[in-house]
Amino acid sequence: MGRLRRGDAAPDFTRDSVNMGRVSLGDYRGQNVLLLFSRYFGCPVCQLEFDELLEFRRIRPGLRVVYVNQSLPESARVYIEGRGVDFPVIAAEKSGGRYPLYDLYGVGGLGPVAAVEILFKGRRALRLGKRHGPYEGIETQSPAQFLIDGEGRIASAHYGLFKPEKLQ
């Protein structure tokens, strides 16, 4: 599937989360939800962006969040333990060398701008003490964020690093 844009219907899915049981996007009808795609928790940039997401949640406590990444389920469980995560974290399943849930939302590889941004953010992450852990996903995977309205439509789509200002 190609990239999604504002006004498109958000593709529904049902997956097991590592911390809150089975999750269906359709369960969020009538509510705004932020759907985030990341690489994996061993990635220092992803660790930093997860911290930024937790901070964003403190500012927007009523916003529902569904977080998807490529970590193995046990690695994801260990990483989020003790962090006060009150939203589902889905360890996406790999099939045929691809991640079908990422494909469903048109989330592909890093473009040139995102690749440069990730290098700068990676330096910042390392300065803040983030360290690379196991490689569990596609290293060149682009992150993406989608704000989905209560009617199940894309209100905002951003393919690239987490930028809360892009979610308005």
C-alpha positions, 0 to 999 in steps of 0.5 A: 500500500502507498503512503496514507494522507490526511482524509484517508481511512486508517486501515484497521488491524488487530494484533497482540500487544506485549503489555495490554492484550489484544488491540484492535484499532477499531476499538478506538472509534469515537476517540482520537488515537496516535499510532506510531511506528518505530524501529526497535528498542535497541536503537538509541534514536528509538529509545530517545523518541520513546522518551519524547513520546512519554513526555508528549503524553504528559502534555496530552494525557487524554490522547490514546496511543498505540505504539508499534515497533520491530522488537521481539516481544520479550525485548519490548516487554523488558524495555517498557517495564517500569516506565509507566507505559499506559498504552499498548506496545505491539511487537510487529510480526515479520513475514517473508522478510517484511513487516505487514503492519508497516506495509499496511500504512505505507511505512517503508525505508528511510528517505535521504532527509530522514537518514540525515536527521537520524544521524544528528538525533543519534548523536544526541541520543548517545550524548544522553546515554542511550546505547545500541542494543540488539538489532531486531528490525530493519536498520533502514526502517523509517518511523512514522506517526498517524493521528487518527480521528474518532471517525477512523480517518487520518487527521495527520500523517508524518513519515519520519522521525517523531515530531509532535508539532507535525501532529496538529 
